[in-house]
């Protein structure tokens, strides 16, 4: 399952709406083995869902380049934090495109694709 999130900084409720939407979508995939969190909003949303369920943060605070590549899980699902594949930095920073490609490839291998 691929999770992407965006945040409109002019609207304070966007992150909350995304969390509710993500929680509903996760319930639709009870057999998911891999969860790709593409961007900070997706990471924050999953951490919020975990804390609301009485669990600790799934993904620790920190820069994406420092936390990616570690093993994280949520309710038995392997979680991959990565970068959002949008925005101006996506086209400027080749290293981000490479890291996104590596993260997706690792998730697909784990999912058996």
Residue pairs with C-beta under 8 A, 6 or more apart in sequence:
1 25
1 26
1 29
1 32
1 34
1 35
1 36
2 36
2 38
3 22
3 25
3 35
3 36
3 37
3 38
3 42
3 45
3 46
4 38
4 39
4 42
4 84
4 85
4 86
5 15
5 18
5 22
5 38
5 39
5 40
5 41
5 42
5 44
5 45
5 84
6 14
6 39
6 41
6 84
6 86
7 14
7 15
7 18
7 40
7 41
8 14
14 41
15 41
15 44
15 45
18 41
18 42
18 45
19 44
19 45
19 48
19 49
22 42
22 45
22 46
22 49
23 49
26 32
26 35
26 49
32 77
33 77
33 78
33 110
33 111
33 112
34 77
34 78
34 79
34 80
34 107
34 108
34 110
34 111
35 46
35 74
35 77
35 78
35 79
35 80
36 80
36 82
36 103
36 104
36 107
37 43
37 46
37 59
37 79
37 80
37 81
37 82
38 82
38 83
38 84
38 85
38 100
39 82
39 83
39 84
40 64
40 84
41 84
42 84
43 59
43 64
43 81
46 58
46 59
46 74
46 79
47 57
47 58
47 59
50 56
50 57
50 58
50 74
51 57
55 74
58 72
58 73
58 74
58 79
59 67
59 72
59 79
59 81
60 67
64 81
64 82
64 83
65 99
67 81
68 80
68 81
68 82
68 99
68 103
71 78
72 78
72 79
72 80
72 81
73 79
78 107
78 110
80 103
80 106
80 107
82 99
82 100
82 103
82 104
83 90
83 96
83 99
83 100
83 103
84 90
85 100
89 96
90 96
90 97
